[in-house]
């Protein structure tokens, strides 16, 4: 998995009704865009995160303005 700063990260819920988690990548600590990532989660927490198979990356569009912190 490869990501860049400002990409969105989504951890999908495992059970029916589980909304999962969403966040914004603030730092990439691996080489060539690999994990771990420092993520600002939508619930206000910030954590170093190693993604698993239930995680997807939504790349930040280059033409779109950067998300406000």
N, C-alpha and C positions, 0 to 999 in steps of 0.2 A: 504494500500500500504506500502510495506517495501523496504528499500534500504540501501546501504552501501556506504561509501566513495569510490570514483572512479567509481561508477556505472554511466552509461549514462542515461540521462533523455530526453524523446522526448515528446513534446506537438504537437499533430497532428493538421494540418490545418483544419478549419471548412468549407472552401469553395474551389471549384475547382480552382486550381492554387495557393492556399495558401501553401507555403512550410512548415509551422509550425516552431517550434523552437527546437534546440538541445543544450544540455549542459552536464556538468560533475558535479556530486555532490562532493562538497569539505568538507561539514560538515553535520552531521545528528543531529538535535536539539531535535527530539522527542525520546520517549522511545522505545526500541526494534526495531529500524530502521524506525520508523514512522516519518511523517512530523512534523515540517517544515524542509526543506533542504536548505543549502546555495549552490547555483548553480553558476558556471562559465558558462555563456551562450556563444555560438559560435560567437555572435556579439561583444564580449569583455566586456559586462556588467556582474556584479555579483549582485545577489539578493537573499533574503530569499523567498522561494517558497513553497506554499501549493498546491499540485497537485489536479486536478479535473479529471473528468471522461474521458477526452480526452488525458490523459497523460499515457505513459508507461515507465517502467524502463527496461533498458538493463544491466543486471549484468556484472560486470567486470570479465573476466575469470581469475581464480586463477593462471593459468600457464602463462598468458600473462604479459609482462612487464607493469608496471604502466605508464599511459599516462603522458607526460610531461606537466607541467603547462605553 
